[in-house]
């Protein structure tokens, strides 16, 4: 925060840095950021919950983010979500052992690769349920 002179205008940059450092944005962390930047806690929470990139809960060791943009949806994104939910957990959740998180995104901007999934930060193209099964097996999810 000192890098930005504790300016409220740097809220998004501060939230990005905080999430990189701590893995997710916990309520006490958001409260501290609000206090240090002299912003209402409701504004900090509002920004953190509005943008898809920010996580208010701890994520699993591995994260699958299924794109639900029009091209991905038409190409079978719902089947991918069903596969992940059947094998792991519901969208927006993390397995009890903390191994896998499943998320959705409105659009990841990779329409030519539909259906696309972001797996641990990398984009998987033209994903099939079978590809997800193999990926889950490779990380030890039965």
C-alpha positions in Angstrom: 0.0 0.0 0.0 2.9 2.3 0.7 4.0 1.9 -3.0 0.7 3.7 -3.9 1.0 6.3 -1.1 -2.1 4.7 0.6 -4.3 6.1 -2.1 -7.9 4.7 -2.5 -7.4 5.1 -6.2 -5.0 2.1 -6.1 -7.6 -0.3 -4.6 -7.6 -2.8 -7.4 -3.8 -2.9 -7.5 -3.7 -3.4 -3.7 -6.3 -6.2 -3.8 -4.3 -7.9 -6.6 -1.1 -7.7 -4.5 -2.8 -8.9 -1.3 -4.3 -11.9 -3.1 -0.9 -12.8 -4.6 0.6 -12.6 -1.1 -2.1 -14.4 0.9 -3.9 -16.6 -1.7 -7.3 -15.1 -1.1 -9.0 -12.0 0.4 -10.2 -12.8 3.9 -12.6 -10.5 5.8 -9.9 -9.3 8.2 -7.5 -8.6 5.3 -10.3 -6.6 3.5 -11.0 -4.6 6.7 -7.2 -3.8 7.0 -7.1 -2.6 3.4 -10.1 -0.4 3.9 -8.7 1.1 7.0 -5.2 1.7 5.5 -6.6 3.2 2.3 -9.2 5.2 4.2 -12.1 3.7 2.3 -15.5 2.4 3.5 -15.3 -1.4 4.1 -18.4 -1.8 1.9 -16.5 -0.3 -1.1 -13.5 -2.6 -0.7 -15.8 -5.7 -0.3 -17.9 -4.5 -3.3 -14.8 -4.2 -5.6 -13.4 -7.6 -4.3 -16.7 -9.4 -4.9 -17.5 -7.7 -8.3 -14.4 -8.8 -10.1 -14.1 -12.5 -11.0 -10.3 -12.6 -10.4 -10.6 -12.0 -6.7 -11.3 -14.9 -4.4 -12.9 -14.4 -1.0 -12.3 -18.0 0.0 -9.2 -20.2 -0.1 -8.7 -22.0 -3.4 -7.7 -25.6 -3.8 -4.3 -26.8 -4.8 -5.6 -27.1 -8.4 -8.2 -24.8 -9.9 -10.5 -25.4 -12.9 -12.3 -22.4 -14.3 -14.9 -23.2 -17.0 -15.7 -20.5 -19.4 -19.4 -19.9 -19.9 -19.2 -17.4 -22.7 -21.5 -17.9 -25.6 -19.0 -19.8 -27.8 -18.0 -22.1 -24.9 -21.6 -22.6 -23.8 -22.7 -23.7 -27.2 -19.6 -25.9 -27.6 -20.4 -27.9 -24.4 -19.3 -26.0 -21.3 -22.2 -27.3 -19.3 -21.1 -30.9 -19.8 -17.7 -29.9 -18.5 -19.2 -28.4 -15.4 -21.3 -31.6 -14.9 -18.1 -33.7 -15.2 -16.3 -31.6 -12.7 -19.2 -31.5 -10.3 -19.7 -35.3 -10.5 -16.0 -35.9 -9.9 -15.1 -33.1 -7.5 -17.4 -30.5 -6.2 -20.0 -27.9 -7.2 -19.0 -24.8 -9.1 -17.8 -22.1 -6.6 -16.5 -24.7 -4.2 -13.4 -26.5 -3.1 -13.1 -30.2 -2.3 -13.0 -31.0 1.4 -9.3 -32.0 1.2 -8.4 -28.7 -0.5 -7.2 -30.4 -3.6 -9.5 -29.0 -6.3 -11.6 -25.8 -6.8 -14.1 -25.5 -9.5 -15.2 -22.1 -10.8 -16.9 -20.5 -13.8 -16.2 -17.3 -15.7 -18.5 -15.3 -17.9 -15.9 -15.2 -20.6 -12.2 -15.7 -20.8 -11.7 -14.3 -24.3 -10.7 -17.5 -26.0 -13.7 -18.1 -28.1 -11.8 -19.7 -30.9 -10.7 -22.5 -28.4 -14.2 -23.3 -27.2 -15.0 -24.9 -24.9 -12.1 -23.5 -22.9 -11.1 -24.2 -19.3 -8.4 -22.4 -17.3 -6.5 -25.0 -15.4 -4.0 -23.7 -12.8 -3.5 -20.5 -14.9 -3.1 -22.1 -18.3 -5.8 -22.3 -21.0 -7.0 -25.7 -22.1 -8.5 -25.7 -25.6 -11.5 -27.7 -27.1 -11.9 -29.5 -23.8 -13.9 -32.7 -23.5 -15.3 -34.4 -20.4 -12.7 -37.2 -21.1 -9.9 -34.7 -21.1 -11.1 -33.4 -17.7 -11.3 -37.0 -16.4 -7.7 -37.6 -17.4 -6.5 -34.4 -15.8 -8.3 -35.2 -12.6 -6.8 -38.7 -12.6 -3.3 -37.2 -13.1 -3.7 -35.1 -9.9 -5.0 -38.0 -7.9 -8.8 -37.3 -7.9 -10.7 -40.6 -8.2 
